Amino acid sequence: DPYRSPSRSPPPFSDENNKYDFYNETEFLDNIAEKKAEMRHTQELLNERMRQAQITLVQLRQHSPDDLNKESVPL
């Protein structure tokens, strides 16, 4: 095409570009794996906190309202 400027033509294929893309993809996949591990760890921490909260809730429900009133501090 005579109207196409040389600056708009696609870059020539290069093994260097291909290697760079490979390393970029590898780094990207490693990053994804790391983020998944972080998410699993965070989920485990959340599950433990929820378990502790449920235990606390059961313990609080075992008290009668009278017991709770005796232990409360007046404002």
PDB file of N, CA, C, O and CB in Angstrom:
ATOM      1  N   ASP A   1       0.850  -1.179   0.000  1.00  0.00           N
ATOM      2  CA  ASP A   1       0.000   0.000   0.000  1.00  0.00           C
ATOM      3  C   ASP A   1       0.895   1.243   0.000  1.00  0.00           C
ATOM      4  O   ASP A   1       1.652   1.451   0.948  1.00  0.00           O
ATOM      5  CB  ASP A   1      -0.967  -0.002   1.231  1.00  0.00           C
ATOM      6  N   PRO A   2       0.822   2.054  -1.028  1.00  0.00           N
ATOM      7  CA  PRO A   2       1.707   3.226  -1.116  1.00  0.00           C
ATOM      8  C   PRO A   2       1.373   4.302  -0.085  1.00  0.00           C
ATOM      9  O   PRO A   2       2.218   5.147   0.210  1.00  0.00           O
ATOM     10  CB  PRO A   2       1.631   3.824  -2.506  1.00  0.00           C
ATOM     11  N   TYR A   3       0.165   4.288   0.468  1.00  0.00           N
ATOM     12  CA  TYR A   3      -0.229   5.317   1.441  1.00  0.00           C
ATOM     13  C   TYR A   3       0.145   4.947   2.883  1.00  0.00           C
ATOM     14  O   TYR A   3       0.050   5.781   3.785  1.00  0.00           O
ATOM     15  CB  TYR A   3      -1.729   5.557   1.353  1.00  0.00           C
ATOM     16  N   ARG A   4       0.558   3.726   3.090  1.00  0.00           N
ATOM     17  CA  ARG A   4       0.904   3.276   4.445  1.00  0.00           C
ATOM     18  C   ARG A   4       2.272   3.816   4.827  1.00  0.00           C
ATOM     19  O   ARG A   4       3.236   3.674   4.074  1.00  0.00           O
ATOM     20  CB  ARG A   4       0.887   1.724   4.540  1.00  0.00           C
ATOM     21  N   SER A   5       2.357   4.435   5.996  1.00  0.00           N
ATOM     22  CA  SER A   5       3.649   4.982   6.415  1.00  0.00           C
ATOM     23  C   SER A   5       4.519   3.866   6.990  1.00  0.00           C
ATOM     24  O   SER A   5       3.995   2.914   7.567  1.00  0.00           O
ATOM     25  CB  SER A   5       3.456   6.116   7.460  1.00  0.00           C
ATOM     26  N   PRO A   6       5.813   3.968   6.844  1.00  0.00           N
ATOM     27  CA  PRO A   6       6.705   2.923   7.376  1.00  0.00           C
ATOM     28  C   PRO A   6       6.598   2.776   8.893  1.00  0.00           C
ATOM     29  O   PRO A   6       6.825   1.687   9.422  1.00  0.00           O
ATOM     30  CB  PRO A   6       8.149   3.232   7.000  1.00  0.00           C
ATOM     31  N   SER A   7       6.259   3.841   9.592  1.00  0.00           N
ATOM     32  CA  SER A   7       6.167   3.762  11.053  1.00  0.00           C
ATOM     33  C   SER A   7       4.970   2.929  11.509  1.00  0.00           C
ATOM     34  O   SER A   7       4.910   2.511  12.666  1.00  0.00           O
ATOM     35  CB  SER A   7       6.074   5.161  11.647  1.00  0.00           C
ATOM     36  N   ARG A   8       4.019   2.687  10.607  1.00  0.00           N
ATOM     37  CA  ARG A   8       2.830   1.920  10.985  1.00  0.00           C
ATOM     38  C   ARG A   8       2.950   0.450  10.608  1.00  0.00           C
ATOM     39  O   ARG A   8       2.019  -0.320  10.846  1.00  0.00           O
ATOM     40  CB  ARG A   8       1.597   2.514  10.331  1.00  0.00           C
ATOM     41  N   SER A   9       4.053   0.052  10.038  1.00  0.00           N
ATOM     42  CA  SER A   9       4.202  -1.356   9.666  1.00  0.00           C
ATOM     43  C   SER A   9       4.521  -2.176  10.915  1.00  0.00           C
ATOM     44  O   SER A   9       5.121  -1.665  11.861  1.00  0.00           O
ATOM     45  CB  SER A   9       5.316  -1.534   8.588  1.00  0.00           C
ATOM     46  N   PRO A  10       4.121  -3.440  10.915  1.00  0.00           N
ATOM     47  CA  PRO A  10       4.353  -4.266  12.107  1.00  0.00           C
ATOM     48  C   PRO A  10       5.850  -4.479  12.337  1.00  0.00           C
ATOM     49  O   PRO A  10       6.628  -4.497  11.383  1.00  0.00           O
ATOM     50  CB  PRO A  10       3.638  -5.630  11.968  1.00  0.00           C
ATOM     51  N   PRO A  11       6.252  -4.639  13.589  1.00  0.00           N
ATOM     52  CA  PRO A  11       7.676  -4.859  13.858  1.00  0.00           C
ATOM     53  C   PRO A  11       8.110  -6.216  13.316  1.00  0.00           C
ATOM     54  O   PRO A  11       7.310  -7.151  13.280  1.00  0.00           O
ATOM     55  CB  PRO A  11       7.968  -4.769  15.373  1.00  0.00           C
ATOM     56  N   PRO A  12       9.343  -6.332  12.901  1.00  0.00           N
ATOM     57  CA  PRO A  12       9.818  -7.627  12.399  1.00  0.00           C
ATOM     58  C   PRO A  12       9.858  -8.648  13.527  1.00  0.00           C
ATOM     59  O   PRO A  12      10.092  -8.301  14.684  1.00  0.00           O
ATOM     60  CB  PRO A  12      11.217  -7.486  11.757  1.00  0.00           C
ATOM     61  N   PHE A  13       9.627  -9.909  13.180  1.00  0.00           N
ATOM     62  CA  PHE A  13       9.670 -10.971  14.180  1.00  0.00           C
ATOM     63  C   PHE A  13      11.096 -11.128  14.673  1.00  0.00           C
ATOM     64  O   PHE A  13      12.049 -11.077  13.895  1.00  0.00           O
ATOM     65  CB  PHE A  13       9.137 -12.307  13.602  1.00  0.00           C
ATOM     66  N   SER A  14      11.225 -11.318  15.965  1.00  0.00           N
ATOM     67  CA  SER A  14      12.554 -11.450  16.548  1.00  0.00           C
ATOM     68  C   SER A  14      12.522 -12.509  17.632  1.00  0.00           C
ATOM     69  O   SER A  14      11.564 -12.585  18.401  1.00  0.00           O
ATOM     70  CB  SER A  14      13.048 -10.103  17.116  1.00  0.00           C
ATOM     71  N   ASP A  15      13.563 -13.329  17.698  1.00  0.00           N
ATOM     72  CA  ASP A  15      13.665 -14.319  18.770  1.00  0.00           C
ATOM     73  C   ASP A  15      13.746 -13.632  20.131  1.00  0.00           C
ATOM     74  O   ASP A  15      13.249 -14.163  21.124  1.00  0.00           O
ATOM     75  CB  ASP A  15      14.893 -15.221  18.556  1.00  0.00           C
ATOM     76  N   GLU A  16      14.365 -12.465  20.180  1.00  0.00           N
ATOM     77  CA  GLU A  16      14.473 -11.723  21.438  1.00  0.00           C
ATOM     78  C   GLU A  16      13.085 -11.350  21.962  1.00  0.00           C
ATOM     79  O   GLU A  16      12.805 -11.486  23.153  1.00  0.00           O
ATOM     80  CB  GLU A  16      15.332 -10.451  21.247  1.00  0.00           C
ATOM     81  N   ASN A  17      12.219 -10.879  21.059  1.00  0.00           N
ATOM     82  CA  ASN A  17      10.850 -10.549  21.472  1.00  0.00           C
ATOM     83  C   ASN A  17      10.133 -11.785  21.990  1.00  0.00           C
ATOM     84  O   ASN A  17       9.408 -11.722  22.983  1.00  0.00           O
ATOM     85  CB  ASN A  17      10.063  -9.934  20.303  1.00  0.00           C
ATOM     86  N   ASN A  18      10.338 -12.899  21.320  1.00  0.00           N
ATOM     87  CA  ASN A  18       9.702 -14.147  21.707  1.00  0.00           C
ATOM     88  C   ASN A  18      10.186 -14.585  23.094  1.00  0.00           C
ATOM     89  O   ASN A  18       9.385 -15.028  23.916  1.00  0.00           O
ATOM     90  CB  ASN A  18       9.989 -15.243  20.663  1.00  0.00           C
ATOM     91  N   LYS A  19      11.487 -14.464  23.356  1.00  0.00           N
ATOM     92  CA  LYS A  19      12.038 -14.826  24.667  1.00  0.00           C
ATOM     93  C   LYS A  19      11.466 -13.915  25.744  1.00  0.00           C
ATOM     94  O   LYS A  19      11.115 -14.371  26.832  1.00  0.00           O
ATOM     95  CB  LYS A  19      13.583 -14.740  24.658  1.00  0.00           C
ATOM     96  N   TYR A  20      11.375 -12.631  25.435  1.00  0.00           N
ATOM     97  CA  TYR A  20      10.841 -11.673  26.401  1.00  0.00           C
ATOM     98  C   TYR A  20       9.395 -12.020  26.744  1.00  0.00           C
ATOM     99  O   TYR A  20       9.006 -11.990  27.911  1.00  0.00           O
ATOM    100  CB  TYR A  20      10.933 -10.234  25.849  1.00  0.00           C
ATOM    101  N   ASP A  21       8.600 -12.349  25.725  1.00  0.00           N
ATOM    102  CA  ASP A  21       7.206 -12.732  25.957  1.00  0.00           C
ATOM    103  C   ASP A  21       7.128 -13.980  26.821  1.00  0.00           C
ATOM    104  O   ASP A  21       6.272 -14.076  27.700  1.00  0.00           O
ATOM    105  CB  ASP A  21       6.481 -12.966  24.625  1.00  0.00           C
ATOM    106  N   PHE A  22       8.026 -14.947  26.573  1.00  0.00           N
ATOM    107  CA  PHE A  22       8.034 -16.183  27.350  1.00  0.00           C
ATOM    108  C   PHE A  22       8.326 -15.880  28.815  1.00  0.00           C
ATOM    109  O   PHE A  22       7.637 -16.379  29.705  1.00  0.00           O
ATOM    110  CB  PHE A  22       9.075 -17.174  26.787  1.00  0.00           C
ATOM    111  N   TYR A  23       9.346 -15.062  29.066  1.00  0.00           N
ATOM    112  CA  TYR A  23       9.698 -14.734  30.447  1.00  0.00           C
ATOM    113  C   TYR A  23       8.593 -13.912  31.106  1.00  0.00           C
ATOM    114  O   TYR A  23       8.307 -14.090  32.290  1.00  0.00           O
ATOM    115  CB  TYR A  23      11.030 -13.968  30.494  1.00  0.00           C
ATOM    116  N   ASN A  24       7.981 -13.022  30.351  1.00  0.00           N
ATOM    117  CA  ASN A  24       6.852 -12.249  30.881  1.00  0.00           C
ATOM    118  C   ASN A  24       5.712 -13.173  31.287  1.00  0.00           C
ATOM    119  O   ASN A  24       5.122 -13.015  32.356  1.00  0.00           O
ATOM    120  CB  ASN A  24       6.358 -11.224  29.840  1.00  0.00           C
ATOM    121  N   GLU A  25       5.409 -14.139  30.426  1.00  0.00           N
ATOM    122  CA  GLU A  25       4.322 -15.075  30.718  1.00  0.00           C
ATOM    123  C   GLU A  25       4.674 -15.938  31.922  1.00  0.00           C
ATOM    124  O   GLU A  25       3.822 -16.195  32.773  1.00  0.00           O
ATOM    125  CB  GLU A  25       4.025 -15.962  29.494  1.00  0.00           C
ATOM    126  N   THR A  26       5.922 -16.385  31.997  1.00  0.00           N
ATOM    127  CA  THR A  26       6.351 -17.198  33.131  1.00  0.00           C
ATOM    128  C   THR A  26       6.236 -16.407  34.426  1.00  0.00           C
ATOM    129  O   THR A  26       5.743 -16.915  35.433  1.00  0.00           O
ATOM    130  CB  THR A  26       7.794 -17.687  32.932  1.00  0.00           C
ATOM    131  N   GLU A  27       6.691 -15.167  34.393  1.00  0.00           N
ATOM    132  CA  GLU A  27       6.595 -14.304  35.575  1.00  0.00           C
ATOM    133  C   GLU A  27       5.131 -14.072  35.947  1.00  0.00           C
ATOM    134  O   GLU A  27       4.773 -14.075  37.125  1.00  0.00           O
ATOM    135  CB  GLU A  27       7.304 -12.951  35.323  1.00  0.00           C
ATOM    136  N   PHE A  28       4.302 -13.875  34.947  1.00  0.00           N
ATOM    137  CA  PHE A  28       2.871 -13.661  35.162  1.00  0.00           C
ATOM    138  C   PHE A  28       2.233 -14.887  35.822  1.00  0.00           C
ATOM    139  O   PHE A  28       1.465 -14.754  36.775  1.00  0.00           O
ATOM    140  CB  PHE A  28       2.168 -13.348  33.825  1.00  0.00           C
ATOM    141  N   LEU A  29       2.554 -16.077  35.312  1.00  0.00           N
ATOM    142  CA  LEU A  29       1.995 -17.307  35.879  1.00  0.00           C
ATOM    143  C   LEU A  29       2.498 -17.538  37.297  1.00  0.00           C
ATOM    144  O   LEU A  29       1.747 -17.992  38.160  1.00  0.00           O
ATOM    145  CB  LEU A  29       2.344 -18.508  34.998  1.00  0.00           C
ATOM    146  N   ASP A  30       3.772 -17.226  37.539  1.00  0.00           N
ATOM    147  CA  ASP A  30       4.317 -17.336  38.897  1.00  0.00           C
ATOM    148  C   ASP A  30       3.584 -16.392  39.842  1.00  0.00           C
ATOM    149  O   ASP A  30       3.282 -16.747  40.982  1.00  0.00           O
ATOM    150  CB  ASP A  30       5.830 -17.028  38.904  1.00  0.00           C
ATOM    151  N   ASN A  31       3.306 -15.195  39.358  1.00  0.00           N
ATOM    152  CA  ASN A  31       2.603 -14.201  40.163  1.00  0.00           C
ATOM    153  C   ASN A  31       1.192 -14.683  40.493  1.00  0.00           C
ATOM    154  O   ASN A  31       0.714 -14.507  41.614  1.00  0.00           O
ATOM    155  CB  ASN A  31       2.550 -12.847  39.428  1.00  0.00           C
ATOM    156  N   ILE A  32       0.536 -15.286  39.520  1.00  0.00           N
ATOM    157  CA  ILE A  32      -0.810 -15.826  39.754  1.00  0.00           C
ATOM    158  C   ILE A  32      -0.757 -16.918  40.817  1.00  0.00           C
ATOM    159  O   ILE A  32      -1.591 -16.945  41.722  1.00  0.00           O
ATOM    160  CB  ILE A  32      -1.417 -16.384  38.437  1.00  0.00           C
ATOM    161  N   ALA A  33       0.221 -17.818  40.714  1.00  0.00           N
ATOM    162  CA  ALA A  33       0.354 -18.900  41.693  1.00  0.00           C
ATOM    163  C   ALA A  33       0.593 -18.335  43.092  1.00  0.00           C
ATOM    164  O   ALA A  33       0.039 -18.831  44.073  1.00  0.00           O
ATOM    165  CB  ALA A  33       1.506 -19.849  41.299  1.00  0.00           C
ATOM    166  N   GLU A  34       1.413 -17.302  43.174  1.00  0.00           N
ATOM    167  CA  GLU A  34       1.691 -16.665  44.467  1.00  0.00           C
ATOM    168  C   GLU A  34       0.424 -16.028  45.046  1.00  0.00           C
ATOM    169  O   GLU A  34       0.151 -16.151  46.240  1.00  0.00           O
ATOM    170  CB  GLU A  34       2.797 -15.599  44.315  1.00  0.00           C
ATOM    171  N   LYS A  35      -0.340 -15.351  44.193  1.00  0.00           N
ATOM    172  CA  LYS A  35      -1.580 -14.714  44.657  1.00  0.00           C
ATOM    173  C   LYS A  35      -2.595 -15.762  45.108  1.00  0.00           C
ATOM    174  O   LYS A  35      -3.313 -15.543  46.084  1.00  0.00           O
ATOM    175  CB  LYS A  35      -2.186 -13.838  43.543  1.00  0.00           C
ATOM    176  N   LYS A  36      -2.663 -16.894  44.412  1.00  0.00           N
ATOM    177  CA  LYS A  36      -3.575 -17.965  44.821  1.00  0.00           C
ATOM    178  C   LYS A  36      -3.184 -18.506  46.189  1.00  0.00           C
ATOM    179  O   LYS A  36      -4.049 -18.770  47.024  1.00  0.00           O
ATOM    180  CB  LYS A  36      -3.580 -19.101  43.782  1.00  0.00           C
ATOM    181  N   ALA A  37      -1.883 -18.674  46.423  1.00  0.00           N
ATOM    182  CA  ALA A  37      -1.407 -19.149  47.725  1.00  0.00           C
ATOM    183  C   ALA A  37      -1.758 -18.143  48.818  1.00  0.00           C
ATOM    184  O   ALA A  37      -2.176 -18.534  49.908  1.00  0.00           O
ATOM    185  CB  ALA A  37       0.118 -19.394  47.692  1.00  0.00           C
ATOM    186  N   GLU A  38      -1.592 -16.862  48.536  1.00  0.00           N
ATOM    187  CA  GLU A  38      -1.953 -15.816  49.506  1.00  0.00           C
ATOM    188  C   GLU A  38      -3.450 -15.849  49.798  1.00  0.00           C
ATOM    189  O   GLU A  38      -3.867 -15.699  50.946  1.00  0.00           O
ATOM    190  CB  GLU A  38      -1.544 -14.419  48.979  1.00  0.00           C
ATOM    191  N   MET A  39      -4.253 -16.045  48.760  1.00  0.00           N
ATOM    192  CA  MET A  39      -5.705 -16.103  48.944  1.00  0.00           C
ATOM    193  C   MET A  39      -6.105 -17.308  49.793  1.00  0.00           C
ATOM    194  O   MET A  39      -6.975 -17.197  50.657  1.00  0.00           O
ATOM    195  CB  MET A  39      -6.414 -16.161  47.583  1.00  0.00           C
ATOM    196  N   ARG A  40      -5.468 -18.466  49.551  1.00  0.00           N
ATOM    197  CA  ARG A  40      -5.766 -19.658  50.358  1.00  0.00           C
ATOM    198  C   ARG A  40      -5.432 -19.404  51.824  1.00  0.00           C
ATOM    199  O   ARG A  40      -6.203 -19.758  52.716  1.00  0.00           O
ATOM    200  CB  ARG A  40      -4.977 -20.883  49.836  1.00  0.00           C
ATOM    201  N   HIS A  41      -4.275 -18.785  52.063  1.00  0.00           N
ATOM    202  CA  HIS A  41      -3.860 -18.490  53.434  1.00  0.00           C
ATOM    203  C   HIS A  41      -4.845 -17.526  54.100  1.00  0.00           C
ATOM    204  O   HIS A  41      -5.233 -17.724  55.251  1.00  0.00           O
ATOM    205  CB  HIS A  41      -2.434 -17.896  53.450  1.00  0.00           C
ATOM    206  N   THR A  42      -5.240 -16.497  53.380  1.00  0.00           N
ATOM    207  CA  THR A  42      -6.205 -15.531  53.913  1.00  0.00           C
ATOM    208  C   THR A  42      -7.532 -16.214  54.215  1.00  0.00           C
ATOM    209  O   THR A  42      -8.160 -15.927  55.234  1.00  0.00           O
ATOM    210  CB  THR A  42      -6.418 -14.371  52.922  1.00  0.00           C
ATOM    211  N   GLN A  43      -7.965 -17.119  53.333  1.00  0.00           N
ATOM    212  CA  GLN A  43      -9.221 -17.837  53.556  1.00  0.00           C
ATOM    213  C   GLN A  43      -9.122 -18.709  54.800  1.00  0.00           C
ATOM    214  O   GLN A  43     -10.079 -18.799  55.569  1.00  0.00           O
ATOM    215  CB  GLN A  43      -9.582 -18.696  52.331  1.00  0.00           C
ATOM    216  N   GLU A  44      -7.967 -19.355  55.008  1.00  0.00           N
ATOM    217  CA  GLU A  44      -7.768 -20.170  56.209  1.00  0.00           C
ATOM    218  C   GLU A  44      -7.854 -19.302  57.463  1.00  0.00           C
ATOM    219  O   GLU A  44      -8.467 -19.700  58.454  1.00  0.00           O
ATOM    220  CB  GLU A  44      -6.405 -20.896  56.153  1.00  0.00           C
ATOM    221  N   LEU A  45      -7.241 -18.118  57.420  1.00  0.00           N
ATOM    222  CA  LEU A  45      -7.307 -17.202  58.566  1.00  0.00           C
ATOM    223  C   LEU A  45      -8.745 -16.757  58.833  1.00  0.00           C
ATOM    224  O   LEU A  45      -9.186 -16.704  59.981  1.00  0.00           O
ATOM    225  CB  LEU A  45      -6.412 -15.973  58.321  1.00  0.00           C
ATOM    226  N   LEU A  46      -9.470 -16.438  57.755  1.00  0.00           N
ATOM    227  CA  LEU A  46     -10.872 -16.038  57.911  1.00  0.00           C
ATOM    228  C   LEU A  46     -11.713 -17.175  58.490  1.00  0.00           C
ATOM    229  O   LEU A  46     -12.563 -16.948  59.351  1.00  0.00           O
ATOM    230  CB  LEU A  46     -11.453 -15.594  56.562  1.00  0.00           C
ATOM    231  N   ASN A  47     -11.475 -18.390  58.018  1.00  0.00           N
ATOM    232  CA  ASN A  47     -12.217 -19.542  58.533  1.00  0.00           C
ATOM    233  C   ASN A  47     -11.962 -19.720  60.027  1.00  0.00           C
ATOM    234  O   ASN A  47     -12.888 -19.999  60.789  1.00  0.00           O
ATOM    235  CB  ASN A  47     -11.828 -20.822  57.770  1.00  0.00           C
ATOM    236  N   GLU A  48     -10.710 -19.561  60.442  1.00  0.00           N
ATOM    237  CA  GLU A  48     -10.365 -19.695  61.857  1.00  0.00           C
ATOM    238  C   GLU A  48     -11.043 -18.597  62.690  1.00  0.00           C
ATOM    239  O   GLU A  48     -11.553 -18.867  63.777  1.00  0.00           O
ATOM    240  CB  GLU A  48      -8.832 -19.638  62.043  1.00  0.00           C
ATOM    241  N   ARG A  49     -11.045 -17.375  62.182  1.00  0.00           N
ATOM    242  CA  ARG A  49     -11.700 -16.268  62.902  1.00  0.00           C
ATOM    243  C   ARG A  49     -13.210 -16.516  63.016  1.00  0.00           C
ATOM    244  O   ARG A  49     -13.814 -16.246  64.054  1.00  0.00           O
ATOM    245  CB  ARG A  49     -11.434 -14.916  62.181  1.00  0.00           C
ATOM    246  N   MET A  50     -13.805 -17.028  61.949  1.00  0.00           N
ATOM    247  CA  MET A  50     -15.239 -17.337  61.985  1.00  0.00           C
ATOM    248  C   MET A  50     -15.520 -18.441  63.010  1.00  0.00           C
ATOM    249  O   MET A  50     -16.501 -18.370  63.751  1.00  0.00           O
ATOM    250  CB  MET A  50     -15.740 -17.766  60.580  1.00  0.00           C
ATOM    251  N   ARG A  51     -14.665 -19.447  63.047  1.00  0.00           N
ATOM    252  CA  ARG A  51     -14.828 -20.537  64.010  1.00  0.00           C
ATOM    253  C   ARG A  51     -14.751 -19.987  65.438  1.00  0.00           C
ATOM    254  O   ARG A  51     -15.564 -20.341  66.292  1.00  0.00           O
ATOM    255  CB  ARG A  51     -13.747 -21.634  63.789  1.00  0.00           C
ATOM    256  N   GLN A  52     -13.768 -19.120  65.686  1.00  0.00           N
ATOM    257  CA  GLN A  52     -13.626 -18.521  67.016  1.00  0.00           C
ATOM    258  C   GLN A  52     -14.840 -17.656  67.366  1.00  0.00           C
ATOM    259  O   GLN A  52     -15.306 -17.668  68.505  1.00  0.00           O
ATOM    260  CB  GLN A  52     -12.342 -17.680  67.087  1.00  0.00           C
ATOM    261  N   ALA A  53     -15.339 -16.917  66.398  1.00  0.00           N
ATOM    262  CA  ALA A  53     -16.516 -16.071  66.638  1.00  0.00           C
ATOM    263  C   ALA A  53     -17.739 -16.926  66.958  1.00  0.00           C
ATOM    264  O   ALA A  53     -18.545 -16.562  67.814  1.00  0.00           O
ATOM    265  CB  ALA A  53     -16.801 -15.177  65.413  1.00  0.00           C
ATOM    266  N   GLN A  54     -17.878 -18.063  66.272  1.00  0.00           N
ATOM    267  CA  GLN A  54     -19.017 -18.943  66.540  1.00  0.00           C
ATOM    268  C   GLN A  54     -18.929 -19.529  67.944  1.00  0.00           C
ATOM    269  O   GLN A  54     -19.940 -19.638  68.638  1.00  0.00           O
ATOM    270  CB  GLN A  54     -19.084 -20.072  65.498  1.00  0.00           C
ATOM    271  N   ILE A  55     -17.724 -19.907  68.364  1.00  0.00           N
ATOM    272  CA  ILE A  55     -17.533 -20.431  69.720  1.00  0.00           C
ATOM    273  C   ILE A  55     -17.896 -19.366  70.746  1.00  0.00           C
ATOM    274  O   ILE A  55     -18.583 -19.653  71.727  1.00  0.00           O
ATOM    275  CB  ILE A  55     -16.074 -20.902  69.927  1.00  0.00           C
ATOM    276  N   THR A  56     -17.439 -18.144  70.523  1.00  0.00           N
ATOM    277  CA  THR A  56     -17.748 -17.041  71.435  1.00  0.00           C
ATOM    278  C   THR A  56     -19.251 -16.796  71.495  1.00  0.00           C
ATOM    279  O   THR A  56     -19.805 -16.570  72.571  1.00  0.00           O
ATOM    280  CB  THR A  56     -17.018 -15.760  70.999  1.00  0.00           C
ATOM    281  N   LEU A  57     -19.904 -16.840  70.352  1.00  0.00           N
ATOM    282  CA  LEU A  57     -21.349 -16.629  70.303  1.00  0.00           C
ATOM    283  C   LEU A  57     -22.087 -17.708  71.095  1.00  0.00           C
ATOM    284  O   LEU A  57     -23.022 -17.400  71.834  1.00  0.00           O
ATOM    285  CB  LEU A  57     -21.837 -16.615  68.848  1.00  0.00           C
ATOM    286  N   VAL A  58     -21.678 -18.961  70.949  1.00  0.00           N
ATOM    287  CA  VAL A  58     -22.298 -20.055  71.704  1.00  0.00           C
ATOM    288  C   VAL A  58     -22.104 -19.827  73.201  1.00  0.00           C
ATOM    289  O   VAL A  58     -23.028 -20.016  73.992  1.00  0.00           O
ATOM    290  CB  VAL A  58     -21.700 -21.425  71.282  1.00  0.00           C
ATOM    291  N   GLN A  59     -20.889 -19.417  73.580  1.00  0.00           N
ATOM    292  CA  GLN A  59     -20.619 -19.166  75.002  1.00  0.00           C
ATOM    293  C   GLN A  59     -21.487 -18.028  75.534  1.00  0.00           C
ATOM    294  O   GLN A  59     -22.008 -18.117  76.646  1.00  0.00           O
ATOM    295  CB  GLN A  59     -19.131 -18.834  75.216  1.00  0.00           C
ATOM    296  N   LEU A  60     -21.646 -16.974  74.760  1.00  0.00           N
ATOM    297  CA  LEU A  60     -22.486 -15.854  75.191  1.00  0.00           C
ATOM    298  C   LEU A  60     -23.946 -16.265  75.320  1.00  0.00           C
ATOM    299  O   LEU A  60     -24.650 -15.805  76.220  1.00  0.00           O
ATOM    300  CB  LEU A  60     -22.361 -14.693  74.211  1.00  0.00           C
ATOM    301  N   ARG A  61     -24.397 -17.128  74.422  1.00  0.00           N
ATOM    302  CA  ARG A  61     -25.798 -17.563  74.457  1.00  0.00           C
ATOM    303  C   ARG A  61     -26.071 -18.473  75.653  1.00  0.00           C
ATOM    304  O   ARG A  61     -27.222 -18.632  76.061  1.00  0.00           O
ATOM    305  CB  ARG A  61     -26.162 -18.289  73.156  1.00  0.00           C
ATOM    306  N   GLN A  62     -25.020 -19.072  76.215  1.00  0.00           N
ATOM    307  CA  GLN A  62     -25.203 -19.956  77.369  1.00  0.00           C
ATOM    308  C   GLN A  62     -25.516 -19.157  78.634  1.00  0.00           C
ATOM    309  O   GLN A  62     -26.068 -19.703  79.590  1.00  0.00           O
ATOM    310  CB  GLN A  62     -23.949 -20.815  77.586  1.00  0.00           C
ATOM    311  N   HIS A  63     -25.168 -17.874  78.645  1.00  0.00           N
ATOM    312  CA  HIS A  63     -25.465 -17.018  79.790  1.00  0.00           C
ATOM    313  C   HIS A  63     -26.914 -16.570  79.709  1.00  0.00           C
ATOM    314  O   HIS A  63     -27.432 -16.264  78.635  1.00  0.00           O
ATOM    315  CB  HIS A  63     -24.511 -15.792  79.838  1.00  0.00           C
ATOM    316  N   SER A  64     -27.549 -16.540  80.858  1.00  0.00           N
ATOM    317  CA  SER A  64     -28.910 -15.991  80.866  1.00  0.00           C
ATOM    318  C   SER A  64     -28.814 -14.472  80.860  1.00  0.00           C
ATOM    319  O   SER A  64     -27.769 -13.925  81.212  1.00  0.00           O
ATOM    320  CB  SER A  64     -29.727 -16.496  82.109  1.00  0.00           C
ATOM    321  N   PRO A  65     -29.878 -13.781  80.471  1.00  0.00           N
ATOM    322  CA  PRO A  65     -29.844 -12.306  80.484  1.00  0.00           C
ATOM    323  C   PRO A  65     -29.515 -11.750  81.870  1.00  0.00           C
ATOM    324  O   PRO A  65     -28.880 -10.701  81.981  1.00  0.00           O
ATOM    325  CB  PRO A  65     -31.190 -11.745  80.015  1.00  0.00           C
ATOM    326  N   ASP A  66     -29.949 -12.459  82.945  1.00  0.00           N
ATOM    327  CA  ASP A  66     -29.641 -11.998  84.306  1.00  0.00           C
ATOM    328  C   ASP A  66     -28.144 -12.032  84.558  1.00  0.00           C
ATOM    329  O   ASP A  66     -27.591 -11.103  85.147  1.00  0.00           O
ATOM    330  CB  ASP A  66     -30.369 -12.860  85.350  1.00  0.00           C
ATOM    331  N   ASP A  67     -27.484 -13.097  84.117  1.00  0.00           N
ATOM    332  CA  ASP A  67     -26.028 -13.201  84.290  1.00  0.00           C
ATOM    333  C   ASP A  67     -25.323 -12.071  83.561  1.00  0.00           C
ATOM    334  O   ASP A  67     -24.366 -11.494  84.077  1.00  0.00           O
ATOM    335  CB  ASP A  67     -25.512 -14.561  83.782  1.00  0.00           C
ATOM    336  N   LEU A  68     -25.792 -11.755  82.369  1.00  0.00           N
ATOM    337  CA  LEU A  68     -25.155 -10.691  81.592  1.00  0.00           C
ATOM    338  C   LEU A  68     -25.339  -9.345  82.278  1.00  0.00           C
ATOM    339  O   LEU A  68     -24.431  -8.514  82.268  1.00  0.00           O
ATOM    340  CB  LEU A  68     -25.730 -10.642  80.166  1.00  0.00           C
ATOM    341  N   ASN A  69     -26.528  -9.119  82.884  1.00  0.00           N
ATOM    342  CA  ASN A  69     -26.778  -7.847  83.559  1.00  0.00           C
ATOM    343  C   ASN A  69     -25.907  -7.683  84.796  1.00  0.00           C
ATOM    344  O   ASN A  69     -25.451  -6.577  85.088  1.00  0.00           O
ATOM    345  CB  ASN A  69     -28.244  -7.737  83.944  1.00  0.00           C
ATOM    346  N   LYS A  70     -25.670  -8.768  85.523  1.00  0.00           N
ATOM    347  CA  LYS A  70     -24.829  -8.702  86.721  1.00  0.00           C
ATOM    348  C   LYS A  70     -23.393  -8.334  86.373  1.00  0.00           C
ATOM    349  O   LYS A  70     -22.728  -7.615  87.119  1.00  0.00           O
ATOM    350  CB  LYS A  70     -24.859 -10.036  87.465  1.00  0.00           C
ATOM    351  N   GLU A  71     -22.915  -8.837  85.223  1.00  0.00           N
ATOM    352  CA  GLU A  71     -21.520  -8.620  84.840  1.00  0.00           C
ATOM    353  C   GLU A  71     -21.310  -7.291  84.134  1.00  0.00           C
ATOM    354  O   GLU A  71     -20.173  -6.842  83.986  1.00  0.00           O
ATOM    355  CB  GLU A  71     -21.049  -9.742  83.949  1.00  0.00           C
ATOM    356  N   SER A  72     -22.386  -6.660  83.700  1.00  0.00           N
ATOM    357  CA  SER A  72     -22.212  -5.415  82.946  1.00  0.00           C
ATOM    358  C   SER A  72     -21.867  -4.267  83.883  1.00  0.00           C
ATOM    359  O   SER A  72     -22.256  -4.251  85.051  1.00  0.00           O
ATOM    360  CB  SER A  72     -23.483  -5.082  82.145  1.00  0.00           C
ATOM    361  N   VAL A  73     -21.139  -3.324  83.349  1.00  0.00           N
ATOM    362  CA  VAL A  73     -20.721  -2.153  84.119  1.00  0.00           C
ATOM    363  C   VAL A  73     -21.659  -1.005  83.770  1.00  0.00           C
ATOM    364  O   VAL A  73     -21.852  -0.707  82.591  1.00  0.00           O
ATOM    365  CB  VAL A  73     -19.222  -1.773  83.826  1.00  0.00           C
ATOM    366  N   PRO A  74     -22.251  -0.351  84.781  1.00  0.00           N
ATOM    367  CA  PRO A  74     -23.143   0.777  84.463  1.00  0.00           C
ATOM    368  C   PRO A  74     -22.370   1.934  83.844  1.00  0.00           C
ATOM    369  O   PRO A  74     -21.202   2.165  84.157  1.00  0.00           O
ATOM    370  CB  PRO A  74     -23.874   1.257  85.726  1.00  0.00           C
ATOM    371  N   LEU A  75     -23.046   2.649  82.965  1.00  0.00           N
ATOM    372  CA  LEU A  75     -22.404   3.794  82.302  1.00  0.00           C
ATOM    373  C   LEU A  75     -22.462   5.031  83.156  1.00  0.00           C
ATOM    374  O   LEU A  75     -21.970   6.085  82.751  1.00  0.00           O
ATOM    375  CB  LEU A  75     -23.055   4.073  80.962  1.00  0.00           C
TER     376      LEU A  75
END
